[in-house]
Amino acid sequence: MFLPKYPDSPTPPPAHTHTPADPAPVRRALPSVSISTGAVVAVITGGVVLTALLAAVALSAISVAVAAVVLRSLLREQHRRR
């Protein structure tokens, strides 16, 4: 009654049948962009200058903060003596 049915051929059919894929769409080549040496030098120089300016601003801010702390402590000492 519930017996399995076996195929007549001794070899099983392939599990995956190959279907041809659609051909890939043709990609257009992008236009080539030439970068001159002068542009590269300008970008690197600008980066160095901006980095130096940022470091100068950071050092100035740190020195102003240290000076403010020192002045505050000196003024506090002077008020305590009175």
N, C-alpha and C positions, 0 to 999 in steps of 0.2 A: 504494500500500500504506500508507505513513505520511503521507498527505495530510491536512491539517487540515480539519475540518468547520466550515463557516461557517453562522451562523444564517440562516433564511429571511427574517426581517424586517431591513430596512436599519438600524433604530435599535436600539442595544443596550439590554438591560433596565437599570433603575436599579441602581446598585451597592449602595445602602443603602435598605432598605425601612423606613419609619417605623413603629415600633410604639408605641402609646400607653403612656406610663409610668403607674405607679400614682400615684394622687393623694397629695400630701404629707400626712403625718399632721397633724391639727390640734393646734397647740401652745397650751397654756393660758397665759394671761398670769400672770406672777408678781405677787404683791401688791406694791403700791407701799410703799416705806419712806420715811417723812419724817424728815429729820435736822434737828434744831433748831439754831439759831444758837449756843445755849449749849453744845451738845455739841461743835460745831466749835471754838469758842473754848477749851473745856476741853482738847481734844486738842492744839491748837496750843500752849497755855500749858504743858501737861505736857511736850511735846517740847522747848520752849525751856528749861524748868527742867532736864530730864534732860541736855540738851546742855551747859548751863552747869556742872552737877555733874561731868560727864565731863571737861570741859576743866579744871576745878579739880583733879580727881584727877590728871590727866596732868601739870599744872604742878607739883603737889606732888611727884610721883614724880621729875620731872626735877630739881627743886631738891634733893631728898634725895640723888639720885645725884651731883650736882655737889658737894654738901657732903661726901659720903663720899670722893670722889676727892681733894678738897683736904685733908681731914684725914689721909688716908692718905699723901699726899705730904709733909705737914708732919711726921708721925710718922716717916717714913722718913728725912727729913733730920735729925731729932733723933737717931735711932739711929746714923747715920753719924758724927756729930760726936763721939760718945763713944768 
